[in-house]
Amino acid sequence: MASSILHYDLEELDRFIPVFEQLVEGDRPMDGSFTLLMQWIIQWREQVAKGEIKVNLEDPVERAESIREWVHAMNDLQPNQDAREAMDLWLQAVDDANVPVELAEDVMGRFLWDGILRQVDLLNRSDVPFMDRVLNIPNVPDVARRDRVVLVKDMLPEEGNIKLDEVYTTGIADLDLVVRPVRTNFMVWASRPGVGKSTFMLKMAITNAMRGVKCFYVSLEMSESQMLRRVCNFASGQNVKEMFTDHRGEVDQMGYAREIKRIMSLDKFKPLGENLGMYVGRKTEASAVLNMIEREVRNGKYKIVFVDYLGLLKYATLDEWASLRKLTGDLKGLAMRMNVLMVSASQVNRVSAERGLRLEDMYGSSMIESDADIIIGLESSGGGNGNIITNAINIETLKNRDDAKISAKKYVDYGSGLVYDAPG
């Protein structure tokens, strides 16, 4: 496998690296020398992307030689002489092997299959109900074949040539000036509890759905009635329930229900009913939820998936941090595999309230930063007491694929979930 990988082109290498990382995170069996080699190759790839290593990537001989030089340089830095000499011998054997490229995928397939069998065996020996076992069948990393037949019309464009209809809105016009979410991206909204992660995610979902984009929203926190109320408020631009609430706080339920139906029957809101699918539930086992998402995306042809939010999903067999690390990687992998834009949210710690929101304030920031393409920070600059004037939210790009930054201010009415450009 190692001999084969030395001759991969960049497309093949970039496809192989995330699969390797998933295998490592899943504790799949792998030779220690091979693992070290891959770590060095990943570093080489990062240096090439930054322009620190100059190499003609179109020349396979020059590319392979550049990798060899980097790997030997990294090996020379190992402090243990015995380890250096052992690795030198192993690398010489790799060079001498001259294995065909295709063999690496066969070996990778064996690793994947052995891992699946072990996970299925663990499920089979557990005491969970059979239907839960079915829902927790392990996902298989997307190992695409090197050869394929493709029509010209189906070829994906380079990023610089993305069609306008493939770039989705954030729901905030100011952000759209610099943030360009596309399919295969993983986007995260970050804020302290109660600031508005769900509000801004739902606004993004509704805005895209109204434009004809198929969106799937997974709510693990709000009830169906709460979601419906917010959707109708967003769609109509007013607090519908408040219209049917008297001075004593009592709601005319029949009038409220009739108004909801009337709003959703209007022609201008039909795209919303046709394009926004929702899962509302309390299921929090990550594998089961991700399997459900994959199934719904395949059946519903959704282009954007919203998961509200990262902190509510856990893998049953992993601790909190290991679970978050695997989850962010799996969500990014799902975005790549299913060709969707994946959007989620993360909480930040209390320190951010004292000196301003930073990237490192997110829980599990290094894990999220590594996998996310876009991170948007939300920070309250008001009291949040129900008065729209005090509920000012500062919005800032913490990470953006294009490195472009922007700050904006919006005003949130937490009672209705509506977002305004100006107070009052």
N, C-alpha and C positions, 0 to 999 in steps of 0.2 A: 504493500500500500504506500509506504513512504517513497519508494522509487517512482511509483506512478505519479504521486502528487507533485513531485519536483517538476514534472512536465505539463502540469495543468496550465491552461491559459487563465487570465484573470477572471473571466466569467465562471469558469469551472471552480476556481479556487474560492471565489466569493460565495458560491453555492455550497461548497464543502465546509467552509469554516463554521457557519452556524449549526450545521449538523454535528460537527465534531464537538462544539461547545455544549449542545444538548446531550450528547452521549456522556461527556464528562460530568455534567450536572446530574445526570441520571445514574451515575456510578456504574456505567457499563464497563466491562473488563477491557483494558487496553494496556499495551506494553508501555513501561515508564519512559523508555527512550523515544518511542513514537510520540508520546504526550509532550515531552520536552521539545522535540523537533517541531511539533505543531505550534507550540507556544512561541517559538522563535520565528516561525513562518508568519504567524499572525502579527508579530511585532514588525517584521519586514514589510508586510502589506500596509500597515499603518504608516510606516516611514515613507513608503512610496506614495501613499495618498497625500501626505503632507509636503511632498516634494523634497524631502531630506535625502532620499536615495534617487539618483538619476540613472535610469535604465530604459532602453528601448523595449517597451512592453510587447510590441508586435513581433519581436524576434525571439522565438522560443529558446534558442541556444543561449542568448545573452540573458534572458529572463531567468533560466534555470541556473546559470553561472552566478548571477547576482544573488539568488537565494542561497546557493552553496557558500559563497563568500560571507554572507551575513551569518549563516548558521555556524560556520567555523569560527567566526569572530566572537560570537556569543559563547561558544563552547570554551574558547580560550580564556574567557572571563570567569569560568567556574573555579572556585577557590580550592576544590579538592582535586589533587593530581590524579588519583585513581579514577575518579568520575570522568575527568577530561579524557584520559587515555581510553577508558571503556567506551565513551561516546565516539571518540575518533575511530575506533575499530568498527563500531556499529554503523557510522556514517560511510565508512569505506565499503562495508557490505551492501549498503543501500545503493551506492554508486555502481558497484559491480553487478547488482541484480538485474538492472535494465528490464524491469517488469513492464509488460504492456499496461497502458493507462486503464483499460477496461477492468483489470483485475481488482483495482481498488474498490469499485462499486460492488463487486461480488463479496469482498471481505466486509465492507460496510453493511451490506445486506445481512450477513451472518450475525454481526454485532447487534443490529436492530432486532433481528428475529429472536436471538437468545434473550435479549432484554425484555421483549414482549412476552415470551414464554414465562420468564420469571415473575413478571408483574401479574400475568393471568393466574399463575400458580398461587401467588399470595392472595389474590382475590378469591380464588376457589377454596382456599383453606380458611377464609375469614367467615365470620358469622353474620355478615350483612345479608339482607334479602336478595333474592336472585335478580330482581329488576334493578336494584342498586348496583349489582355487579355488572349487569349489562351496560348501564349508564356510565360506569367507570372503566370501560375497556380502554386501555392506554392509547393515546394518540401516537401516530407514527410520524417522525420528522419527514419533511418533504425532501426526498432525495430524487430530484428530477434526472431522467436519463440524459446522457450527453447528446444523443442524436434525436432529432425530431423533424417531422415534416410540418411546415407552417406556410399558410398563405400570406402574401405580402400585406393584405388588409388587416391581418391579425397580429402583425408584428408590433410589439410595444415601442412607442417612440422614446427617444432619449429624453432626459429630464428637461433639457433646454427647449424641446419641441412639444411639450405637453399641450394637448388640445384644451381650449378654454373650458369645455364642458366636463373635463376630467379634474379640474381644480374646484374644490368645494369651499363653501363659505364657513367662516367661524361663527357666523351669526352677528358679528360685530364689524361694522364697516371700517372702523379705524384699523382693526387688526388685519383685515383683508388686504390692506395696502402692502403689508410685508410678509404675512403668513399665508402660505399656499398649501393647504393640506391636500394630499393626493392619495390614491389607493396604494397600499403596502406601507403607508406611514403609520406610526404609533404616536398618538398625540395625548398629552396629559394636562388637565387643569389642576392647579395646586392652590390650596388655601387652608386657613385654619377652619375648624368646624363652625358651621353656621354662616359663613361668609357668602356662599353662593355657588359652590361647585356644581351642584345638581341643577340650579337655576340656569347657569350659563350653558351647561351641556344640553339641557332640554331645549333651550333657545336655539342652539346650533342645530339640533335634530329637526326641530319644527321648521326652521328657515330653509334647510336643505330639502325637506320633504315637500314644502310648499313650492319649491322650484322643480319638483319632479324627480328628485333623487330618492331611491329606495333606502330607508333608514330603519335599523333595528335597535331598539332601546331596551337594555336590560336594567330594570330597577330592582335592587335588593333591599331597599329601605322604605320607599313610599308605597302606600296602598293604591289600589286601582282607582278609588274615588279621588284621591289626592292627585294622581297623575292626570285623570280626566279634567279635573278643575283647572290645573295648570295649563294643560294643552288648550282648553277653551279660552282661558284668559289671554294666553299668548296669541292665539289665532284671532281673537276679537279685539285685542288691545285694551281691554277693560276688565275690571274685577267683577265677573258675572255674579258670583255669589253675594257680593256686597249689595248689588242692585236689588236683591230679594231678601235683604236682612233689615228688620225694623230697628227702631231706637232701643228696644230692649234686648237686641241681639238674637231674636228668633228669626229663623229662616223659613220662608214660604217654599217648602220643598217641591210642591207640585209646579209652582211657577218657575222655580229654578230648573227643574228637570225639563220642562217645556222649552225654556230658553236655550238650554244646552243642545237639545235636538234641533231647534230652529237654526242655531249658529252652524252646526255641523252639516246641515242640509243645504246651506248656501253654496252656489256654484263655485265661488272663489275658494272655498275650503275643501272641495272634493279632492284635490291633490293630496291634502294632508291625510284624509281618511284612507286613500289608496296607497300611500307611500310610507306611512309610519307604522311599523309593527312594534309591539311592546310585549316584554315578558315582565310580569309583576309577581314576585314570589319571595320566599324566604330561604331558598336553597342557597347555601354558601360553600359547599364543597367544590373546589375549583375545577377538578376534572369533570365532574358532572355538568357544571355550568358551561365550560368550554366546549364539551361535546354537544350540548344543546345548541349553543351558538353556531357551531359548525354545521349542524343539521339544518337549522333555520336559514342560515345564509345560503346553503345549497338549494333548499326548497323555495325560498322566497326571493332569490336573486338580489339580495341586499348589497349595497355598495358601501354603506357606512354602518359600523357597529359601535354602540355606546354602552359601556359597562360602568354602572354607578354603584360602588366604586372599588378601587384596589383593596382597601383595608378590610372589606367585608368578605373577601374570598380567601379561603385557606385550603391547602392540601392536607388531607387527613393524617398522612404519615410524616409530615415535615413540621419543624418548629416555625415560629413567626417569620424569621429573617430568611431562612431557606425557602419557605413558601413564597415569600414576596419575590425573591430572586428568580425562582422558577416561573412564577406567574407572569412577570414582566417579559421574560424571554418567550414564554408560550403565547402571550398576546401578540408580541411582535411576529413570532413565527406564524401564528394564525392569520395575521394581516397579510403576510407574504404568501402563504400557501393558498388562501382563498381570494387574494387580490382585492382586499377591502381596506378602507381607512378605519383604523381601530382608535377609538377615543375613550379615555377613562379619566379618573380623578384620583388625587392623593392628598392626604392631610399633611400639614406642616407643623413644626413644633412651636412652642410658645415664644421662643427667643425672637422669632421674626416680628412679633408685635412691638418689641423694644427698639430694634434697629433696622427694620425694613426687611422685606422678603428676599431671600437669596436661594439659589439653586440647592445649596447644601442643607436647607431647612426642611426639605421633604423627608418624611420617614422612608428610610431605604434609598436615600438620594443617589448614591453611587450606582445602585442597581437600575433605578428608573432612568437616570441620566444616560446610562450605557445603552439602554434599549430604545428610549424614546427619541423620535425625530424632532418633535415640537413640544415644548413645555410652556404653558401660560400661567403666570402667577396672578392671583386675586388677593387684594389686601384691603381690608375695611379701613376707611378714614373717617367713619362716623360712629354714632353711638348705637345704631341698630335697634332703636326703641320703637320702631313702627312708623316713625315719621319719615317720609320719603326723603326729606331734605338732609337728614342725618345719615341716611344709608348710602353714603358715597363709597364706591368701590374703585380702587386703582387697579388697572389691568396692565400687566407688563410681560413682555416676552423674555422668559428665562433661558430658553434654548430654542433655536430656530435653524433649520437646515441651511438656509441662505445667510445665516449670521446677521440678518437685518433685525434691528431692535425698534420697538415702539412702546410708548406708554399712553394710556388713555384713561378717562374717568367716566364711569356710568353710575346711574342711581337705581337702586333696587327697592321695590316695594315688597318686603318679605311676606306681607299678608296675602298678596295675590300672585307673587312670583314674577311680576312684570319688571322689565328692564327699560329704563328711560335714558335718553341722551342728556337731559337737563332736569334739574329739580323742579318740583311744582306740578 
